[in-house]
Each structure stands twice: as structure tokens, then as C-alpha cells.
Amino acid sequence: MTPYFEAHDETGQFLNGLTKDQVTIRENDASLAPDDLKQVEPGVQVILAYNLNPTFANRTQGVSRFDAFQAALLDWVSAHPPGANDDLSLVSNIGLQTIRLRGTDDWGQALASFQPDLARQQSSLLSLSEAFDLATDPNPSALMKRFLLYITPLPQAGSLDALNNLTTRAGQLGVSVYVWLLAPANAPQTSAELVAPLQSMADQTGGRLFIYSGSETLPDLEEAVAPLRQIYQAQWTSRITEGGDQNVSVQVQQGSRTLLSNPHSFSLDVQPPNPIFLSPPQSLELGWTDPSREVEARIAPASAKIQALIEFGDGHPRALQATRLYADGELVAENLQEPFDSFDWPLSAYQASGSVVLQLEAIDQLGLSKKSIQLPVQLNVASKPNLAFFELLSRDQWLIAGACAVALLVLLVVLRRRRRAPAIDRVQKRRLDRDPLTQPVPIRSEPARKQASQKGSPSGPPALLRRLPDNEDLT
């Protein structure tokens, strides 16, 4: 929550420079520390209303009453330049002179250029009435306050009832009225019935009455305007979780001084955040990515964007803790930080057509939560593609497969040759057995001839070999 409050001492002066450590927010039965505290200047609407008559030309030590008032106003503007949000209006018996001159403009020039013909002025309530008309105009900020300085002689007896009515109007408009009364110093005693309505107006609107006879020092206007320029802006995290009547007050601890505001009662409607689907899909068409040897086909798209709108039916937007997306009752996406109104719904698990029921949930900083209506979404999933056989193997895999095939072929050849080798040996053996050139030859020996009788005679010729028939015995 973000309320605004003022802090004044016993004399009505604004307390400047408060820190959040000095402030406590009392919310129902809870005492809370503010999260932030700022002193801001929303500005003030200053209205100067002159009710002139010839007595303003009277002089003291060569200075007319009117010039004395003007000098005090010019000194105030010079010593305390208006803020950027302040504005000035000047009203006299003859009508509006300056209307809502901004703080960045030259207020001094506007005041100095006002030089009425005092001898021809006639006292009336016209300037005061028009000043209140100006106060009815909307201010740039609702926090901007209104200050009216009414410079006037004693009112006429016939205008007292009208003056009392204007006092009531001032209270309704929230205008602080300060009165600089041009009158003898003893006027409260000698003309009490004429002074009383002006005193009542000042008292009822939070202003003051100052009587100027020509010899007094006029008040510093800044003492009246400065408290109206300032205001405190507090911010705290409310603990209210139920609607109904509530109470809040502000306590200020400044040294040994404790200031406590009156409780402010208000009715508060508290409802959980309401999540709503924003332009949801009725159906989704899902396909597949192209498969490869390295990557299997996957659902495409891999996710779908779901948008949501978070409403606060109680009219009090606040921070969220989390938002969630459910599919068929299972949590599929959750946001724990901004953005809370967008979800990525993963779709990779849906590989067959069917209907899925979606639902949203929102949880605020108070812990209040609410779920949305259920939303059915039809998923149409295409058939999953298969990779062709010749695309299954890579180049290296094909080389390995080829090498394995060659090795297998060589092995088969070797094994086949080994099986044929014994048969070849048997055939060759049969051929050798039948070949005459390879048959064994039997040899028969003859009796040795007698050696020559003579010593040293050479031996006879070698014995002759004769082939015998196969069936003849060597013996």
C-alpha cells in the first residue's frame, strides 16, 4: 500500500527529514515497518486576493500600505523561489490579474507589474469570491494543496453574512486562508464584530489573522506556505488477506516524542488474482524433425507459447509470487519472476494424437491463489518418419562393413580349399599306382663268377640285369 501523511509538531510546523526507521504503520492489530518513505513536494496553489480601497494609499514614513504589502511579497518570492510544481494567481477587485503562473515563471515580475489606481478602488468581496472560484479548478495533482492570502481592510457590516458563507465554502474546498487585515491595532476591541468573521475564517481553515496598521513587520509568508509544500509518501507490504472493514494509523517516533495519528477506517475488498487464457489455441498440428544417423526424429515444434492475463477483481493490483501452467493436472511450466503472463508448453512428450486439458494458476504476494477454467486443446500428431536402410550407416561404418565382408570371403575360400585337399591326394595316389614309370622294380641276383686265377687280372664285365615278369619269383 502507498498512503500519504503529514507530520507536524505542536506549533503546526512540518517535521522535515523523517526516516522510515522513525515511522511505524499500524494495520489493524499488526505493527509494520514501511518498505520505503519519501518526502515529496506535490506543489501548492498560491492565490493572492487583494480587496483594495483608498486606505491602501495611506503612508507611514513615506511608504504606502500597498507598497508595504508588495515589498513583503516580493521579498518572499526572492528569498524562497517557488517549486516547479507551485503556481500563483493574483486577484483584485477588478478581476483576475494572473492565473496559475507556474513556478518556473517570474512571479516577481508578475507582482511588480500590478499597479492599481488605489484612489478609485472600492472594497467588496469580489476578489475573495473569485479566489474561491479559482480553488475549484482541478489541480495537476490530487496531493497539491491550496493557500489563499487575503489582504483586506475591515469588511462592511452588510457583507458579514456573505463572508460567513464564504468561510463555509473555504472549508469545503480545503483552502487554507491567511488574512492580512489592514486596520488599527486595536480593531479587535473597537470593531470586534467586523474582525470576528475574518478571524473565524482563518481559524476554521487552518490559517491565521494578522492585523497591520502600518508600523508592524509583516509575517514571513514562507512560514505559512512551506508546511503545505511537503508531504510524506509511505509504502509497505500489507498483511490484509480478508476483505471487509480495516483500520490503519501512522506512528512517528522522534527522539522522546511520540506522535500517533487518528485511525483511518476504510473498507477493502480482497480477492485472489484471476488468471485468464489469452487467445488460446483450440488445436495444434505437430510434426517431426527429419531423422539422421546421429539424431532421432523429434516432435516439432518442441513447445507452444501460451499467453495469460492476470486480473485483480478487487481493483488492487499487487506483486505475484508465481504463475503455473498445468496439462492434464500435471505441472508443465512455472514462472517465479517476470514475465508472469507467458508460458512455454513443452510438447516433446506428445507423440500420438489426443486431447490435453490445460489450466492456469496465479499466486500473489499475500499467498492468495486461484486457478483458471480448464481448456481442452486437440493435438494432431503426424506419423513418425523412419530412416532408410542405406542411410543408417555412415561412411566409416560402410568401410568397416566392407572390410568385414572381404575378410569373410577370404575365410570361406581358405576353408573350401582345405576341404578339397584330401580328395586331391587320393586321386594322385591312384594315378601313381597305375603309372608303369612309377611302379617298383624287383631285382634278382646271379652267382658271382670265379675270379681270375691270375693275380692282378682285372675283374670280368659287370653282371647283366634282366627284367622278370611280374609273376616270376626272383628265386
C-alpha positions in Angstrom: 0.0 0.0 0.0 1.1 3.6 -0.6 -0.6 6.2 1.7 0.4 9.8 2.2 0.6 11.6 5.5 1.8 14.8 7.1 3.7 15.2 10.4 3.6 18.5 12.3 4.9 19.5 15.7 2.9 21.1 18.5 3.3 24.5 16.8 2.0 23.3 13.5 5.4 23.2 11.8 6.1 20.4 9.3 8.5 17.8 10.6 11.2 17.5 7.9 13.7 14.7 7.4 11.8 11.7 8.9 13.3 8.3 8.1 11.5 5.0 7.7 13.1 3.8 11.0 11.1 6.5 12.8 7.8 5.5 11.3 5.5 2.6 12.1 2.4 1.6 10.2 -0.4 0.2 12.4 -2.5 -2.0 10.2 -5.4 -3.4 12.2 -3.6 -5.3 15.0 -0.3 -5.5 13.2 2.6 -3.1 13.5 4.5 -3.0 10.2 7.7 -1.2 9.2 7.4 0.7 5.9 9.3 -0.6 3.0 10.0 2.9 1.8 9.5 6.5 2.9 9.8 9.6 0.8 9.3 13.3 1.4 7.8 14.7 -1.7 6.7 18.1 -2.9 3.4 17.9 -4.9 3.3 21.7 -5.0 1.0 24.3 -3.7 -1.6 26.6 -5.4 -1.0 30.1 -4.1 -3.8 32.7 -4.6 -3.2 36.3 -3.6 -6.5 38.2 -3.3 -6.4 42.0 -2.9 -9.5 43.7 -1.6 -8.4 47.3 -2.2 -9.8 50.7 -1.2 -8.3 54.2 -1.0 -6.9 53.5 2.6 -4.1 51.4 0.9 -2.6 54.7 -0.3 -2.1 55.9 3.3 1.6 56.3 4.1 3.8 55.7 7.1 7.3 57.2 6.8 6.7 57.8 3.1 5.6 54.2 2.3 2.1 53.5 1.4 0.3 50.5 2.8 0.0 48.9 -0.6 3.7 49.3 -1.2 4.5 47.7 2.1 2.4 44.7 1.2 4.0 44.5 -2.2 7.5 44.7 -0.7 6.8 41.8 1.7 5.5 39.7 -1.2 8.5 40.4 -3.4 10.9 39.7 -0.6 9.2 36.3 -0.1 9.4 35.4 -3.7 13.1 36.5 -3.9 14.1 34.6 -0.7 12.1 31.5 -1.4 11.8 30.7 -5.1 8.7 28.7 -5.8 9.0 25.0 -6.6 8.5 23.6 -10.1 5.0 22.4 -9.2 3.8 25.6 -7.4 1.6 28.1 -9.2 0.5 31.7 -8.5 -2.8 33.5 -9.2 -3.4 37.2 -8.5 -7.0 38.5 -8.0 -8.2 42.1 -7.2 -11.5 44.0 -7.1 -11.3 44.5 -10.8 -10.9 40.8 -11.6 -8.2 38.2 -12.3 -4.8 39.6 -12.9 -2.7 36.4 -13.2 -4.0 32.9 -13.4 -1.9 29.9 -12.3 1.6 31.2 -13.2 3.9 28.2 -12.9 6.8 28.1 -10.5 9.3 28.2 -13.4 7.9 31.6 -14.4 8.8 35.0 -13.0 6.5 35.6 -10.1 8.3 38.7 -9.0 7.7 40.4 -12.4 4.0 39.5 -12.2 3.7 41.1 -8.8 5.7 44.2 -9.6 3.7 44.9 -12.7 0.5 45.1 -10.6 0.0 48.8 -10.0 -3.7 49.6 -9.5 -5.2 53.1 -9.1 -5.9 53.0 -5.4 -7.9 56.2 -5.3 -10.6 54.6 -7.5 -10.8 51.2 -5.7 -13.9 50.2 -3.8 -14.0 47.5 -1.1 -16.0 44.4 -1.9 -16.0 40.6 -1.6 -15.5 40.2 -5.3 -11.8 39.3 -5.1 -12.4 36.7 -2.3 -15.3 35.1 -4.2 -13.2 34.8 -7.4 -10.3 33.4 -5.5 -12.5 30.6 -4.3 -13.7 30.0 -7.8 -10.1 29.5 -8.8 -9.7 27.0 -6.0 -12.4 24.8 -7.6 -10.3 24.2 -10.7 -8.7 20.7 -10.6 -5.1 20.7 -9.6 -2.4 18.9 -11.6 -2.0 16.6 -8.6 -4.6 15.5 -6.0 -2.0 16.0 -3.3 -1.5 19.6 -4.3 -2.7 22.0 -1.5 -4.3 25.4 -1.8 -3.2 28.6 0.0 -5.1 31.9 -0.1 -3.6 35.2 1.2 -6.5 37.6 1.6 -5.3 41.3 2.0 -8.3 43.4 3.0 -9.5 46.3 5.1 -12.2 45.8 7.6 -15.3 44.4 5.9 -18.5 46.3 5.6 -21.3 45.5 8.0 -23.6 44.5 5.2 -21.2 41.8 3.9 -20.8 39.8 7.1 -23.4 37.1 6.2 -21.8 36.6 2.8 -18.4 36.4 4.5 -19.6 33.7 6.7 -20.9 31.7 3.7 -17.5 32.1 2.0 -15.9 30.7 5.1 -18.1 27.6 4.8 -17.1 27.3 1.1 -13.4 27.6 2.0 -13.7 24.7 4.4 -15.4 22.6 1.7 -12.6 23.3 -0.8 -9.8 22.6 1.6 -8.3 26.1 1.2 -6.0 27.4 4.0 -6.9 31.2 4.3 -4.4 33.6 5.8 -5.7 37.2 6.4 -3.6 40.3 6.4 -6.1 42.8 7.8 -5.4 46.5 7.2 -6.9 48.0 10.3 -5.9 49.9 13.5 -4.0 47.8 16.1 -7.0 47.9 18.5 -9.5 46.8 15.9 -10.3 43.5 17.7 -11.5 45.6 20.6 -13.1 48.6 18.8 -14.5 46.7 15.8 -14.9 43.2 17.2 -18.0 42.4 15.1 -16.1 43.2 11.9 -12.9 41.3 12.8 -14.7 38.2 14.1 -15.8 36.8 10.7 -12.2 37.1 9.4 -10.8 35.5 12.5 -13.3 32.7 12.2 -12.4 32.1 8.5 -8.7 31.8 9.4 -9.3 29.5 12.4 -11.7 27.2 10.5 -9.4 26.7 7.5 -6.1 26.3 9.4 -4.9 29.8 8.6 -4.0 32.9 10.7 -5.1 36.5 11.0 -2.5 39.3 11.2 -3.5 42.9 11.8 -1.4 45.5 10.0 -1.7 49.2 11.0 1.3 50.4 9.1 4.1 50.1 11.7 4.3 46.3 12.2 6.6 44.0 10.4 4.6 41.7 8.1 5.0 38.0 8.6 7.3 35.8 6.5 4.9 34.2 4.1 7.1 31.1 3.8 6.3 30.0 7.3 2.7 29.6 6.1 3.4 28.2 2.7 6.3 25.8 3.5 4.3 23.3 5.5 1.8 23.0 2.7 4.5 22.1 0.1 5.7 18.9 1.9 4.1 15.6 2.4 5.3 12.0 3.2 4.8 9.0 0.9 5.0 5.7 2.7 5.0 2.3 1.2 4.5 -1.0 3.0 3.5 -4.6 2.2 0.0 -5.1 3.6 -0.9 -8.2 5.6 -4.6 -7.9 4.9 -5.8 -11.2 3.4 -9.6 -10.8 4.0 -11.9 -8.2 2.7 -14.0 -6.0 5.0 -13.5 -3.0 7.3 -9.9 -2.2 8.0 -8.1 0.4 10.2 -4.7 2.0 9.7 -2.7 4.7 11.5 0.8 6.1 11.5 3.1 6.4 14.4 6.2 8.7 14.4 8.9 8.3 17.0 11.3 11.4 17.0 13.6 11.2 20.0 11.5 11.1 23.1 8.5 12.5 21.3 5.8 10.0 20.0 3.2 11.2 17.5 0.2 9.0 16.7 -2.4 9.8 14.0 -6.0 9.0 14.4 -7.1 5.7 13.0 -8.3 5.8 9.4 -11.1 3.4 8.7 -11.8 2.0 5.3 -13.4 -0.9 3.6 -11.2 -3.2 1.5 -12.3 -5.9 -1.0 -9.6 -8.6 -1.2 -9.8 -11.3 -3.9 -7.2 -13.7 -5.2 -5.7 -13.0 -8.6 -7.7 -14.3 -11.5 -5.7 -16.0 -14.4 -7.3 -16.0 -17.8 -6.2 -17.6 -21.1 -5.4 -15.0 -23.7 -6.2 -16.1 -27.3 -5.6 -19.8 -26.5 -5.3 -22.4 -29.4 -8.1 -24.9 -30.0 -5.8 -27.3 -31.7 -2.1 -27.8 -32.6 -0.6 -29.6 -35.6 2.6 -31.5 -34.6 5.1 -32.9 -37.0 8.5 -34.4 -36.7 12.1 -33.3 -37.5 14.0 -35.2 -40.2 15.9 -38.1 -38.7 19.5 -38.8 -39.3 22.1 -41.5 -38.4 23.1 -39.4 -35.3 19.7 -37.8 -34.3 16.4 -39.5 -34.0 13.2 -37.7 -35.2 11.7 -35.4 -32.7 8.4 -33.6 -32.3 8.2 -30.2 -34.0 7.5 -27.6 -32.7 9.1 -28.6 -29.4 7.0 -26.1 -27.5 4.0 -23.8 -27.8 3.6 -20.3 -26.4 0.6 -19.8 -24.0 -0.3 -16.3 -23.1 -2.3 -15.3 -20.0 -3.9 -12.3 -18.5 -3.8 -11.8 -14.7 -6.7 -9.8 -13.3 -7.3 -8.4 -9.8 -11.0 -8.3 -9.3 -10.7 -6.3 -6.1 -9.1 -3.4 -8.0 -5.8 -3.7 -6.1 -3.1 -4.9 -8.4 -0.1 -6.4 -6.5 3.0 -8.4 -7.0 2.8 -12.1 -7.8 4.8 -14.9 -6.3 4.2 -17.4 -9.2 2.1 -18.4 -12.1 1.7 -22.0 -13.3 0.5 -24.0 -16.3 -0.9 -27.5 -15.9 -1.5 -30.1 -18.6 -3.9 -32.9 -17.6 -3.4 -31.9 -14.0 0.5 -32.1 -14.1 2.7 -29.0 -13.7 4.4 -28.4 -17.0 5.6 -24.7 -16.7 6.1 -22.3 -13.9 7.1 -18.6 -13.7 8.8 -17.4 -10.5 9.7 -14.0 -11.9 8.6 -11.6 -14.7 7.1 -12.2 -17.1 4.3 -13.9 -15.3 1.9 -13.9 -18.3 3.7 -16.1 -20.7 4.4 -19.9 -20.7 6.4 -22.3 -22.9 4.3 -25.5 -23.0 6.7 -28.4 -23.8 5.3 -30.8 -26.5 8.0 -33.4 -26.9 6.2 -35.9 -24.7 3.1 -36.0 -27.0 3.9 -38.5 -29.8 0.3 -39.6 -30.5 -2.8 -37.6 -31.3 -5.2 -36.8 -28.5 -6.8 -34.1 -26.3 -5.0 -32.3 -23.5 -6.7 -30.2 -20.8 -4.8 -27.0 -19.8 -5.3 -24.9 -16.7 -3.6 -21.8 -15.2 -2.9 -20.8 -11.6 -1.8 -17.5 -10.1 -0.4 -16.8 -6.6 0.0 -13.3 -5.3 2.3 -11.8 -2.6 -0.3 -12.4 0.1 -0.4 -16.1 -0.7 -3.8 -15.9 -2.3 -4.2 -18.2 -5.3 -6.8 -19.1 -7.9 -7.0 -21.4 -10.9 -8.5 -20.7 -14.3 -11.1 -22.6 -16.2 -10.0 -25.8 -17.9 -9.2 -25.5 -21.5 -9.1 -28.6 -23.8 -6.6 -28.5 -26.7 -6.6 -31.1 -29.5 -3.1 -32.3 -30.6 -2.8 -33.8 -34.1 0.5 -35.7 -34.4 1.8 -36.9 -37.7 3.3 -40.3 -38.3 6.9 -40.7 -37.2 9.3 -41.0 -40.1 11.8 -43.9 -40.3 15.4 -43.7 -41.7 16.1 -45.7 -44.9 18.4 -48.8 -44.6 21.1 -47.3 -46.7 21.1 -44.1 -44.6 21.6 -46.0 -41.4 25.4 -46.4 -41.8 27.9 -43.7 -42.0 30.9 -43.7 -44.5 33.2 -45.1 -41.8 30.7 -47.8 -40.9 30.3 -48.7 -44.6 34.2 -49.1 -44.8 34.2 -51.3 -41.8 31.4 -53.4 -43.1 33.2 -53.8 -46.5 36.4 -54.9 -44.8 34.5 -57.5 -42.7 32.8 -58.8 -45.9 36.2 -59.2 -47.7 37.7 -61.0 -44.7 34.7 -63.4 -44.5 35.1 -64.2 -48.2 38.8 -65.0 -47.8 38.0 -67.2 -44.9 35.4 -69.1 -46.9 37.9 -69.6 -49.7 40.5 -71.0 -47.3 38.1 -73.3 -45.7 36.9 -74.6 -49.0 40.4 -75.4 -50.2 41.2 -77.3 -47.0 38.2 -79.4 -47.6 39.3 -80.2 -51.2 42.9 -81.2 -50.3 42.4 -84.8 -49.1 40.4 -85.7 -52.2 43.2 -84.4 -54.5 45.7 -86.6 -52.6 43.6 -89.8 -53.2 43.3 -89.2 -56.9 47.0 -88.6 -57.3 47.8 -91.8 -55.4 45.6 -93.8 -57.7 47.3 -92.3 -60.7 50.7 -93.2 -59.4 49.7 -96.7 -58.7 48.7 -97.2 -62.4 51.6 -95.4 -64.0 54.3 -98.0 -65.2 57.0 -95.5 -64.6 56.2 -95.2 -61.0 55.9 -98.9 -60.3 58.6 -100.7 -58.1 61.1 -102.9 -59.9 62.1 -106.3 -58.4 65.8 -107.3 -58.8 67.2 -110.9 -58.9 70.9 -111.6 -58.1 73.2 -114.2 -60.1 76.2 -116.3 -58.7 79.4 -114.5 -58.9 81.9 -115.6 -61.4 85.1 -117.1 -60.4 87.8 -114.7 -60.1 90.6 -114.9 -62.4 93.3 -117.3 -61.4 95.9 -114.9 -62.1 96.7 -112.3 -59.6 96.1 -108.9 -60.6 93.9 -109.8 -63.6 91.1 -107.4 -63.9 87.6 -108.5 -63.0 85.1 -109.5 -65.6 82.4 -107.5 -67.1 79.5 -106.4 -64.9 76.6 -108.6 -64.4 73.6 -108.2 -66.7 70.3 -107.3 -65.3 67.2 -108.8 -66.7 63.6 -107.7 -66.0 61.5 -110.5 -64.9 57.8 -110.8 -65.4 55.7 -109.5 -62.6 54.7 -113.0 -61.6 58.1 -114.6 -61.6 59.9 -115.1 -58.4 63.4 -113.8 -58.1 64.5 -117.2 -56.6 
